[in-house]
Amino acid sequence: MNQEFTKAMDRFIQHIRQRYPTSSTATHYQSDLEQFRRVVDKAPRAVSRADVGHFVTTQLGQGRSAA
């Protein structure tokens, strides 16, 4: 696993939890980002549009929603 991605994800989730402490938003973001990391395991700044497209295609191929 890319440690830079993990650290950035953890900081982002912490920020969302602080900003919206009673919301389930952070849990959903975390789940989405963990799925993304399993498909595209790169540092955040190295992620390209093609990587995002690949992730979406993979999700759709697994019967998941694009939204």
N, C-alpha and C positions, 0 to 999 in steps of 0.2 A: 504494500500500500504506500502511496505517495504521502510522506509525512507532511509536506507543505500543504497539501490539500486537506489533510486531517486537521492540522492546526487552524487553517482558515475556516473550515467548517465549524470547528468547536467555538471559535471566536464569534462567528456569525450567529450560531444557535444561542450562545450565551447572551448576545446583544438582544435577540428577539425575545428571549425569556425575560430579560430585564424590562424591556419595553412593553411587553404584553404578558404579564405574569399569570393572568387567569385564562389565557387563550390556549387553544391546542395548536396554534399556528406553528410554533417551534417544533413540536413533535412531527407535524406533517412535513415541514421543510427538511428536518433531519432525515426522515425516511426517504424523501425524494433525493436528497444529496447523497445518501449512502447507496441508493440504487445507481445514481449517476457515477459514483466513484467505482462501483463494480464493473461498469462498462468502459468508462474513460478514466483510467488511473494516471492522471497527469497533474502537474502543478497548476494551480488556477490560471496563472498568466500564460500557460502553454496551451490551454484549451482553445480550440478553433471552432468556427461555425460548422465545419465538417464534423467535428467531434460531437457537437450538439445534435446535428442531423442524424448521425449514426446512433446516438442514444435514443432519439425519438423513434427511429426506424426499429430499433431493437425492442423498445417498449410496445410499439404497435404489433410487432411480430409475436409478442407474448400475450396479445389480447388486452393490453392495457390501454387506457385512454391517453390521448396526446395532451389533454388539458390538465 
